[in-house]
């Protein structure tokens, strides 16, 4: 018998990625192994964690540059 899946607040994940948090820290926030978290991202968004996190981190970087300007 499998354990029930842990809930992931995807809005919080996006905010943490935009702020530059690494996937290992985000996985720890939801009390799960990082490989499990990366698999859940791939299942939900249809892309690898690296591509997804880079997309979000780029948004955060652009927000920082705009604020500095």
LOLUM-244729 format. One line per field, with one value per atom (N, C-alpha, C, O): residue in three letters; x, y, z; atom name; residue number from 1. Coordinates in Angstrom, 1 decimal. Atoms other than C-alpha are relative to their C-alpha. Layout:
N
rest <- [ALA  ...]
c1 <- [X  ...]
c2 <- [Y  ...]
c3 <- [Z  ...]
atom <- [CA  ...]
nr <- [NUM  ...]
//
This chain:
69
rest <- [UNK  UNK  UNK  UNK  UNK  UNK  UNK  UNK  UNK  UNK  UNK  UNK  UNK  UNK  UNK  UNK  UNK  UNK  UNK  UNK  UNK  UNK  UNK  UNK  UNK  UNK  UNK  UNK  UNK  UNK  UNK  UNK  UNK  UNK  UNK  UNK  UNK  UNK  UNK  UNK  UNK  UNK  UNK  UNK  UNK  UNK  UNK  UNK  UNK  UNK  UNK  UNK  UNK  UNK  UNK  UNK  UNK  UNK  UNK  UNK  UNK  UNK  UNK  UNK  UNK  UNK  UNK  UNK  UNK  UNK  UNK  UNK  UNK  UNK  UNK  UNK  UNK  UNK  UNK  UNK  UNK  UNK  UNK  UNK  UNK  UNK  UNK  UNK  UNK  UNK  UNK  UNK  UNK  UNK  UNK  UNK  UNK  UNK  UNK  UNK  UNK  UNK  UNK  UNK  UNK  UNK  UNK  UNK  UNK  UNK  UNK  UNK  UNK  UNK  UNK  UNK  UNK  UNK  UNK  UNK  UNK  UNK  UNK  UNK  UNK  UNK  UNK  UNK  UNK  UNK  UNK  UNK  UNK  UNK  UNK  UNK  UNK  UNK  UNK  UNK  UNK  UNK  UNK  UNK  UNK  UNK  UNK  UNK  UNK  UNK  UNK  UNK  UNK  UNK  UNK  UNK  UNK  UNK  UNK  UNK  UNK  UNK  UNK  UNK  UNK  UNK  UNK  UNK  UNK  UNK  UNK  UNK  UNK  UNK  UNK  UNK  UNK  UNK  UNK  UNK  UNK  UNK  UNK  UNK  UNK  UNK  UNK  UNK  UNK  UNK  UNK  UNK  UNK  UNK  UNK  UNK  UNK  UNK  UNK  UNK  UNK  UNK  UNK  UNK  UNK  UNK  UNK  UNK  UNK  UNK  UNK  UNK  UNK  UNK  UNK  UNK  UNK  UNK  UNK  UNK  UNK  UNK  UNK  UNK  UNK  UNK  UNK  UNK  UNK  UNK  UNK  UNK  UNK  UNK  UNK  UNK  UNK  UNK  UNK  UNK  UNK  UNK  UNK  UNK  UNK  UNK  UNK  UNK  UNK  UNK  UNK  UNK  UNK  UNK  UNK  UNK  UNK  UNK  UNK  UNK  UNK  UNK  UNK  UNK  UNK  UNK  UNK  UNK  UNK  UNK  UNK  UNK  UNK  UNK  UNK  UNK]
c1 <- [0.8  0.0  0.9  1.8  -0.8  1.4  -0.5  -1.6  0.4  1.5  -0.8  -0.5  0.7  -0.9  1.0  2.0  -0.9  0.8  -0.2  -1.3  0.1  1.7  -0.5  -0.1  0.5  0.0  1.2  2.0  -1.0  2.2  -0.8  -1.7  0.6  1.2  0.8  1.9  -0.8  2.3  0.2  1.2  -0.2  1.8  1.2  2.0  -1.2  4.3  1.3  2.3  -1.2  6.7  0.4  1.6  -0.4  6.6  0.6  1.6  -0.5  7.2  1.4  2.3  -1.4  10.2  1.0  2.1  -0.9  11.6  0.4  1.5  -0.2  11.2  1.0  1.8  -0.9  13.1  1.4  2.3  -1.4  16.0  0.2  1.4  -0.2  15.4  0.3  -0.4  -0.2  16.9  -1.0  -1.7  1.0  14.8  0.1  -0.9  -0.2  16.3  -0.6  -1.1  0.6  15.2  -1.5  -2.2  1.5  11.7  -0.5  -1.6  0.5  11.4  0.0  -0.9  -0.1  12.5  -1.1  -1.6  1.1  9.9  -1.3  -2.1  1.2  7.2  0.3  -0.5  -0.4  9.0  0.0  -0.6  -0.1  9.8  1.4  2.1  -1.3  12.9  0.0  -1.0  -0.1  14.1  -0.3  -0.9  0.3  13.8  -1.5  -2.0  1.5  10.1  -0.5  -1.5  0.5  9.6  0.3  -0.6  -0.4  11.4  -1.0  -1.4  0.9  9.2  -1.4  -2.1  1.4  6.0  -0.1  -1.1  -0.1  7.1  -0.2  -0.9  0.1  7.6  -1.4  -1.9  1.3  4.3  -1.1  -1.9  1.0  2.4  0.2  -0.8  -0.3  4.1  0.5  0.7  -0.4  5.4  1.4  1.8  -1.4  9.0  0.8  0.3  -0.9  12.0  0.1  -0.2  0.0  12.6  1.0  0.7  -1.0  15.7  -0.6  -0.4  0.6  13.8  -1.1  -1.1  1.0  10.9  0.5  0.1  -0.6  13.0  0.7  0.7  -0.7  15.1  -1.0  -0.7  1.0  11.9  -0.5  -0.6  0.4  10.8  1.1  0.8  -1.1  14.2  0.3  0.6  -0.2  14.5  -1.0  -0.6  1.0  11.3  0.5  0.3  -0.4  12.7  1.2  1.3  -1.2  16.0  -0.4  0.1  0.5  14.1  -0.7  -0.6  0.7  12.0  1.1  0.9  -1.0  15.2  0.7  0.9  -0.6  16.8  -0.9  -0.5  0.9  13.7  -0.1  -0.2  0.0  13.6  1.3  1.2  -1.3  17.3  0.0  0.6  -0.1  16.8  -0.8  -1.0]
c2 <- [-1.2  0.0  1.2  1.4  -1.2  3.4  1.1  1.1  -1.2  6.5  1.0  1.0  -1.0  9.3  1.1  1.4  -1.1  12.0  1.2  1.6  -1.2  15.1  1.2  1.2  -1.1  18.3  1.0  1.2  -1.0  20.9  1.3  1.2  -1.3  24.5  0.6  1.2  -0.4  25.3  1.5  1.9  -1.5  29.1  0.3  1.2  -0.3  29.0  -0.5  0.1  0.6  26.8  1.1  1.4  -1.0  29.5  1.2  1.7  -1.1  32.3  -0.3  0.5  0.4  30.4  -0.1  0.3  0.1  29.7  1.4  1.7  -1.3  33.3  0.7  1.5  -0.6  34.4  -0.6  -0.1  0.6  32.1  -1.2  -1.7  1.1  29.2  -1.3  -1.5  1.2  25.9  -1.1  -1.0  1.1  22.8  -0.8  -1.3  0.8  21.0  0.6  -0.1  -0.7  23.7  0.0  -0.2  0.0  23.8  -1.4  -1.5  1.3  20.0  -0.2  -0.8  0.1  20.2  0.7  0.3  -0.8  22.8  -0.8  -0.7  0.9  20.3  -1.4  -2.3  1.3  17.5  -1.2  -2.2  1.2  15.3  0.0  1.0  0.2  14.0  0.8  1.0  -0.9  16.3  -0.8  -0.2  0.7  13.5  -0.2  -0.1  0.0  13.1  1.3  1.3  -1.3  16.8  0.3  0.8  -0.3  17.0  -0.9  -0.4  0.8  14.1  0.6  0.6  -0.6  15.8  1.3  1.5  -1.1  19.0  -0.5  0.1  0.5  17.0  -0.6  -0.3  0.5  15.2  1.2  1.1  -1.1  18.5  0.9  1.3  -1.0  20.8  -0.6  0.1  0.6  18.3  0.4  0.3  -0.4  19.6  -0.3  -0.4  0.3  18.8  1.2  2.3  -1.1  20.7  1.1  2.2  -1.0  22.4  1.1  2.3  -1.0  24.0  0.8  2.0  -0.7  24.9  1.1  2.2  -1.0  26.5  1.1  2.2  -1.1  28.4  1.0  2.2  -0.9  29.9  0.9  2.1  -0.8  31.1  0.9  2.0  -0.7  32.2  1.2  2.3  -1.1  34.3  1.2  2.3  -1.0  36.1  0.8  2.0  -0.7  36.9  0.9  2.0  -0.8  38.1  1.3  2.4  -1.2  40.5  0.9  2.2  -0.9  41.8  0.8  2.0  -0.7  42.6  1.1  2.2  -1.0  44.4  1.2  2.3  -1.1  46.4  0.9  2.1  -0.7  47.4  0.9  2.0  -0.7  48.4  1.2  2.2  -1.1  50.5  1.2  2.2]
c3 <- [0.0  0.0  0.0  0.8  0.1  -1.0  0.9  1.3  -0.8  1.0  -0.9  -2.1  0.8  -0.1  -0.4  0.3  0.5  -2.2  0.9  1.4  -0.7  -0.3  -0.9  -2.1  0.7  -1.3  -0.3  0.6  0.4  -3.1  -0.3  -1.2  0.3  -3.1  -1.2  -1.0  1.2  -6.7  -0.1  -0.7  0.0  -6.3  0.9  0.6  -0.9  -3.4  -0.7  -0.6  0.7  -5.5  -1.0  -1.1  0.9  -8.2  0.6  0.1  -0.7  -5.7  0.5  0.4  -0.5  -4.2  -1.2  -1.0  1.2  -7.7  -0.5  -0.8  0.4  -8.7  0.9  0.4  -0.9  -5.6  0.0  0.7  0.2  -6.5  0.9  1.0  -0.8  -4.1  -0.8  -1.9  0.8  -5.3  0.3  1.3  -0.1  -5.8  1.3  1.8  -1.2  -2.9  1.2  2.1  -1.1  -0.5  -0.1  1.0  0.1  -1.9  0.3  1.0  -0.3  -1.7  1.5  2.1  -1.5  2.0  0.6  1.6  -0.6  2.6  0.0  0.9  0.1  1.5  0.6  0.5  -0.7  3.5  -1.0  -0.7  0.9  0.5  -0.6  -0.6  0.6  -1.3  -1.3  -2.0  1.2  -4.1  -1.3  -2.2  1.2  -6.7  -0.2  -1.3  0.0  -5.8  -0.4  -1.3  0.4  -6.1  -1.4  -2.1  1.5  -9.5  -0.8  -1.9  0.8  -10.7  0.0  -1.1  -0.1  -9.5  -0.9  -1.5  0.9  -11.4  -1.4  -2.2  1.3  -14.5  -0.4  -1.5  0.3  -14.2  -0.2  -1.0  0.0  -13.6  -1.3  -1.9  1.0  -16.2  -1.3  -2.3  1.3  -18.8  -0.4  -1.6  0.3  -18.6  1.2  2.3  -1.1  -16.5  1.0  0.7  -1.0  -13.3  -0.4  -0.1  0.4  -14.7  -0.9  -0.7  1.0  -17.6  0.7  0.5  -0.7  -15.3  0.9  1.0  -1.0  -12.6  -0.7  -0.2  0.8  -15.2  -0.5  -0.5  0.5  -16.6  1.1  0.9  -1.2  -13.2  0.5  0.8  -0.5  -12.1  -0.9  -0.5  1.0  -15.3  0.3  0.2  -0.3  -14.4  1.2  1.3  -1.2  -10.9  -0.3  0.2  0.4  -12.4  -0.7  -0.5  0.8  -14.8  1.0  0.8  -0.9  -11.9  0.9  1.2  -0.8  -9.9  -0.9  -0.4  0.9  -12.9  -0.2  -0.2  0.1  -13.4  1.2  1.1  -1.2  -9.8  0.2  0.7  -0.2  -9.8  -1.0  -0.7  1.0  -13.0  0.6  -0.1]
atom <- [N  CA  C  O  N  CA  C  O  N  CA  C  O  N  CA  C  O  N  CA  C  O  N  CA  C  O  N  CA  C  O  N  CA  C  O  N  CA  C  O  N  CA  C  O  N  CA  C  O  N  CA  C  O  N  CA  C  O  N  CA  C  O  N  CA  C  O  N  CA  C  O  N  CA  C  O  N  CA  C  O  N  CA  C  O  N  CA  C  O  N  CA  C  O  N  CA  C  O  N  CA  C  O  N  CA  C  O  N  CA  C  O  N  CA  C  O  N  CA  C  O  N  CA  C  O  N  CA  C  O  N  CA  C  O  N  CA  C  O  N  CA  C  O  N  CA  C  O  N  CA  C  O  N  CA  C  O  N  CA  C  O  N  CA  C  O  N  CA  C  O  N  CA  C  O  N  CA  C  O  N  CA  C  O  N  CA  C  O  N  CA  C  O  N  CA  C  O  N  CA  C  O  N  CA  C  O  N  CA  C  O  N  CA  C  O  N  CA  C  O  N  CA  C  O  N  CA  C  O  N  CA  C  O  N  CA  C  O  N  CA  C  O  N  CA  C  O  N  CA  C  O  N  CA  C  O  N  CA  C  O  N  CA  C  O  N  CA  C  O  N  CA  C  O  N  CA  C  O  N  CA  C  O  N  CA  C  O  N  CA  C  O  N  CA  C  O  N  CA  C  O  N  CA  C  O  N  CA  C  O]
nr <- [1  1  1  1  2  2  2  2  3  3  3  3  4  4  4  4  5  5  5  5  6  6  6  6  7  7  7  7  8  8  8  8  9  9  9  9  10  10  10  10  11  11  11  11  12  12  12  12  13  13  13  13  14  14  14  14  15  15  15  15  16  16  16  16  17  17  17  17  18  18  18  18  19  19  19  19  20  20  20  20  21  21  21  21  22  22  22  22  23  23  23  23  24  24  24  24  25  25  25  25  26  26  26  26  27  27  27  27  28  28  28  28  29  29  29  29  30  30  30  30  31  31  31  31  32  32  32  32  33  33  33  33  34  34  34  34  35  35  35  35  36  36  36  36  37  37  37  37  38  38  38  38  39  39  39  39  40  40  40  40  41  41  41  41  42  42  42  42  43  43  43  43  44  44  44  44  45  45  45  45  46  46  46  46  47  47  47  47  48  48  48  48  49  49  49  49  50  50  50  50  51  51  51  51  52  52  52  52  53  53  53  53  54  54  54  54  55  55  55  55  56  56  56  56  57  57  57  57  58  58  58  58  59  59  59  59  60  60  60  60  61  61  61  61  62  62  62  62  63  63  63  63  64  64  64  64  65  65  65  65  66  66  66  66  67  67  67  67  68  68  68  68  69  69  69  69]
//
